[in-house]
Amino acid sequence: MKDWENSSVHFNFRVAGVAISRGRLLVHRNEKETNWSLPGGRIQPLEFSSDALVREMSEELGAVVTVERTLWVMENLFGYEEGKQVHEICFYYLMKLADDDPLHANDGHFDGDEAGERLIFFWLPLSELATAPFNPDMLKQRLLNIPDGVEVIVANDLK
């Protein structure tokens, strides 16, 4: 891991969840950002990615989720704020909130918390996904056609 410590490239080991309810996709963003993304977070050392997703959803939203299955594993190289380069590996899971979870009834924006920073959550209608500001953009079409099995995605937006 020492190679990453002195690098100008940020390495991110992440997990994200896909929750669909009433024809809507659960998305979130930090209040300082403009693009939506799938909720999730960083995987801690010696923590399985599916357990990290359950933990992150509990911490950020107070939600209890069930991880159903793996959808995608993505290795992604991309640029981020002020010229920062990111090398990210992310596990994407299909997840489900309990049927009686009151979050299903939310129609507007609702708040979450990530270590004291405000997160904004939203049930984005799937019919609006194609034109919504969303990262990573390459997942838009895949989110409208959830795969039957696991797909591996390799992307390089630095080219």
C-alpha positions as CSV (number, residue, x, y, z in Angstrom):
1,M,0.0,0.0,0.0
2,K,3.0,2.3,0.3
3,D,2.9,3.1,-3.4
4,W,-0.5,4.8,-2.9
5,E,0.6,6.9,0.0
6,N,3.0,9.0,-2.1
7,S,0.9,9.0,-5.2
8,S,-1.1,12.0,-6.6
9,V,-3.8,9.4,-7.5
10,H,-6.5,8.7,-4.9
11,F,-7.4,5.0,-4.5
12,N,-11.0,4.3,-3.5
13,F,-12.4,0.9,-2.6
14,R,-16.2,1.4,-2.6
15,V,-19.5,-0.3,-2.4
16,A,-22.8,1.0,-3.8
17,G,-26.4,-0.2,-3.7
18,V,-29.2,-0.2,-6.3
19,A,-32.6,0.1,-4.7
20,I,-35.7,0.4,-6.9
21,S,-39.1,1.3,-5.6
22,R,-42.3,2.3,-7.4
23,G,-40.4,2.9,-10.7
24,R,-37.8,5.0,-8.9
25,L,-34.1,4.6,-8.2
26,L,-32.6,5.7,-4.8
27,V,-29.8,8.1,-5.4
28,H,-27.8,10.6,-3.3
29,R,-25.3,13.3,-3.4
30,N,-23.3,15.4,-1.0
31,E,-24.9,18.8,-0.6
32,K,-21.8,20.4,-2.2
33,E,-22.1,18.3,-5.4
34,T,-24.5,18.5,-8.3
35,N,-24.4,15.0,-9.7
36,W,-26.4,12.1,-8.2
37,S,-24.8,8.7,-7.6
38,L,-25.8,5.4,-6.0
39,P,-25.7,5.3,-2.2
40,G,-22.9,3.5,-0.5
41,G,-19.5,4.2,0.8
42,R,-16.0,3.0,1.5
43,I,-15.2,-0.5,2.5
44,Q,-13.2,-0.8,5.7
45,P,-10.3,-3.2,6.2
46,L,-11.4,-6.8,6.8
47,E,-15.0,-5.9,6.0
48,F,-16.9,-7.7,3.2
49,S,-18.3,-5.4,0.7
50,S,-21.9,-6.5,1.2
51,D,-21.5,-5.9,5.0
52,A,-20.1,-2.4,4.2
53,L,-23.3,-1.6,2.2
54,V,-25.5,-2.6,5.1
55,R,-23.4,-0.5,7.5
56,E,-23.3,2.5,5.2
57,M,-27.1,2.5,4.6
58,S,-27.6,2.3,8.4
59,E,-25.1,5.1,9.2
60,E,-26.2,7.5,6.4
61,L,-29.9,6.9,6.3
62,G,-30.9,4.9,9.3
63,A,-32.2,2.3,6.8
64,V,-32.1,-1.5,7.2
65,V,-31.4,-3.1,3.8
66,T,-31.1,-6.6,2.5
67,V,-28.3,-7.2,0.0
68,E,-29.9,-9.4,-2.7
69,R,-27.1,-10.1,-5.2
70,T,-24.0,-8.6,-7.0
71,L,-24.8,-6.7,-10.2
72,W,-21.4,-5.2,-11.2
73,V,-17.8,-5.0,-10.2
74,M,-16.3,-1.9,-11.7
75,E,-12.7,-0.7,-12.0
76,N,-12.8,2.9,-13.0
77,L,-10.2,5.6,-13.7
78,F,-11.5,9.1,-13.7
79,G,-10.8,12.7,-12.9
80,Y,-12.3,14.5,-10.0
81,E,-12.4,18.0,-8.5
82,E,-9.4,20.3,-9.1
83,G,-7.5,17.8,-11.3
84,K,-7.4,14.9,-8.8
85,Q,-7.2,11.5,-10.4
86,V,-9.1,8.6,-8.9
87,H,-8.6,4.8,-9.3
88,E,-11.8,3.3,-7.9
89,I,-12.9,-0.3,-7.5
90,C,-16.6,-0.6,-6.7
91,F,-18.9,-3.5,-5.9
92,Y,-22.5,-2.8,-6.9
93,Y,-25.3,-4.7,-5.3
94,L,-29.0,-5.0,-5.8
95,M,-30.4,-4.1,-2.4
96,K,-33.9,-3.9,-0.9
97,L,-35.4,-1.8,1.8
98,A,-38.1,-3.5,3.9
99,D,-41.6,-3.2,2.4
100,D,-42.8,-1.2,5.4
101,D,-39.8,1.2,5.4
102,P,-41.2,4.7,5.5
103,L,-38.5,5.8,3.0
104,H,-40.5,4.3,0.2
105,A,-43.1,7.1,0.7
106,N,-40.7,10.0,0.2
107,D,-41.4,12.0,-2.9
108,G,-39.0,14.9,-2.6
109,H,-35.4,15.2,-1.3
110,F,-34.6,13.8,2.1
111,D,-31.5,14.1,4.3
112,G,-28.9,11.7,5.3
113,D,-25.6,12.1,7.2
114,E,-22.1,11.0,6.4
115,A,-19.8,11.8,9.4
116,G,-21.4,15.2,10.0
117,E,-21.8,16.1,6.3
118,R,-25.2,16.5,4.8
119,L,-26.2,14.0,2.2
120,I,-29.3,14.6,0.0
121,F,-31.2,11.5,-1.0
122,F,-33.9,11.3,-3.7
123,W,-36.0,8.7,-5.4
124,L,-35.2,9.5,-9.0
125,P,-37.9,8.3,-11.5
126,L,-36.3,5.8,-13.8
127,S,-38.0,7.6,-16.7
128,E,-35.7,10.6,-15.9
129,L,-32.5,8.8,-15.4
130,A,-31.2,9.2,-19.0
131,T,-31.2,13.0,-18.6
132,A,-30.3,13.3,-14.9
133,P,-26.8,14.5,-13.8
134,F,-25.6,11.1,-12.6
135,N,-22.2,9.5,-12.0
136,P,-20.9,7.2,-13.4
137,D,-22.8,8.0,-16.6
138,M,-22.0,4.6,-18.1
139,L,-24.3,2.9,-15.5
140,K,-27.4,4.8,-16.7
141,Q,-28.3,2.2,-19.4
142,R,-27.3,-0.7,-17.2
143,L,-29.6,0.5,-14.5
144,L,-32.5,0.4,-16.9
145,N,-31.6,-3.2,-17.8
146,I,-30.5,-4.9,-14.6
147,P,-28.4,-8.0,-15.6
148,D,-29.2,-11.5,-14.6
149,G,-25.6,-12.3,-13.6
150,V,-22.6,-10.4,-12.5
151,E,-20.9,-8.1,-15.0
152,V,-17.3,-6.7,-14.8
153,I,-16.9,-3.2,-16.1
154,V,-13.5,-1.6,-16.8
155,A,-13.6,2.1,-17.6
156,N,-10.9,4.8,-18.2
157,D,-12.2,8.3,-18.4
158,L,-8.7,9.7,-18.1
159,K,-7.9,9.1,-21.8
